[in-house]
Amino acid sequence: MRALRLVVVAAALTLAACHGARLETPSGFATLSSSSDYSYRATSAKGVVLATRTEPNEVKANTAFYADALDAKLRGKGYTPDGTATVKTEKGLTGTQLRYVTERNGRAHRYWIAVFATDAKVYVVEAAGDKEPFDAAETTVEKAIRTLDAT
């Protein structure tokens, strides 16, 4: 039953989209227009992408709950865990970052997802790209995540 609940919550995070959270676009990245799924998107010339989503915290769960739900979903899709970290934004919001590796089009690919939950909202920051350019941009990506403006 717990696993089913985690999958349902993870699916809700993927499908529902409210807008709000943004990052400061790092140097070397271009801001893209927002979409129905993301309130913020940016990319580097080498294909490293950043994106944010904001969801209502309808089940009033904490960050650990959402991190577990997202981890279960991603592992189920074949993503290989590559570490976790506690992250804190410049505005004081604490979250959990999950790091994964996978293969896309025959190339090693990195995917990071950071989740922050408040009583009212869940903020998700995603970063992804082919391994080589992502590794070169890792410090920039980490700094960008800390600029999350969760409004």
VEXBA-421723 format. One line per 10 residues: number of its first residue (from 1); for each residue x, z, y of C-alpha. Coordinates in steps of 0.001 Angstrom, whole numbers. Layout:
NUM	X/Z/Y  ... $
//
This chain:
1	0/0/0  2852/875/2412  4508/-2492/1781  1252/-4321/2486  807/-2387/5722  4372/-3275/6791  3759/-6950/6104  494/-6886/8070  2179/-5243/11057  5121/-7668/10890 $
11	2697/-10588/10774  845/-9196/13760  4112/-8985/15671  4788/-12607/14858  1358/-13997/15636  83/-12035/18613  1760/-12589/21931  1357/-10713/25161  3794/-11298/27962  6005/-9022/29941 $
21	9545/-8325/28699  12410/-10286/30210  16202/-10298/30185  18692/-11142/32890  19881/-14607/31944  23589/-14325/31173  26219/-16591/32651  26568/-19703/30517  22882/-19630/29512  19940/-21524/30966 $
31	16477/-19971/31293  13801/-21974/29511  10108/-21944/30307  8096/-19242/28593  5715/-20193/25816  2615/-18737/24220  4882/-16881/21776  7633/-15660/24117  7676/-14190/27608  11338/-15115/28072 $
41	13639/-17690/26488  17186/-18802/27267  19836/-20890/25532  23532/-21563/25768  24907/-25103/25708  26086/-24387/22140  22623/-23405/20895  22683/-19615/20996  19169/-18559/21957  17656/-15392/23413 $
51	13942/-14626/23501  11605/-11704/24181  8070/-10847/23121  5767/-8021/24111  3016/-6796/21810  413/-4048/22146  1268/-982/20068  -2181/-893/18521  -1196/1342/15607  692/3752/17916 $
61	3782/3598/15703  7364/4375/16674  10440/2146/16781  11509/3139/13256  8171/1956/11853  8438/-1450/13523  12097/-1819/12560  11176/-1140/8919  8299/-3625/9074  10460/-6360/10573 $
71	13280/-5661/8109  10905/-5986/5147  9558/-9260/6513  12982/-10765/7163  14418/-9699/3808  11351/-11246/2187  12194/-14524/3926  15729/-14451/2512  17648/-13048/5488  20700/-11024/4427 $
81	21194/-7745/6338  24436/-7577/8331  24113/-4205/10046  21942/-2090/12290  22604/-351/15571  20856/1863/18067  20570/37/21387  19733/1402/24799  18632/-626/27788  19988/-81/31285 $
91	16543/1337/32126  16812/3972/29374  14629/2527/26613  16102/3183/23149  15565/781/20279  16873/-429/16949  18780/-3651/16454  18765/-5349/13070  21401/-8006/12327  21123/-10701/9684 $
101	22897/-13757/8370  21241/-16731/6770  21827/-20420/6305  20196/-23108/8435  20707/-26791/7764  23725/-25991/5594  25413/-23881/8295  25967/-20118/8538  23500/-18692/11060  23173/-15292/12763 $
111	19876/-13680/13683  19554/-10398/15576  16308/-8679/16403  16017/-5572/18555  12769/-3625/18676  11681/-1009/21201  8358/847/20910  6527/2888/23516  3081/4454/23186  1519/1313/24659 $
121	3830/-1625/23844  6331/-3025/21367  9153/-5078/22853  11101/-7474/20655  14340/-9209/21632  15599/-11994/19383  19000/-13669/19436  20067/-16450/17079  22476/-19286/16593  25039/-20878/14353 $
131	27668/-18329/13361  30672/-19748/15236  29094/-20086/18701  27105/-16874/18203  30247/-14924/17334  31916/-16275/20490  28904/-15144/22565  28388/-11777/20822  29487/-9609/23770  27328/-11665/26147 $
141	24324/-11305/23829  24815/-7534/23539  24984/-7190/27338  21870/-9358/27781  19870/-7178/25378  20738/-4108/27455  19153/-5792/30516  15693/-5777/28906  13086/-5228/31599  10097/-3948/29647 $
151	7223/-4246/32122 $
//
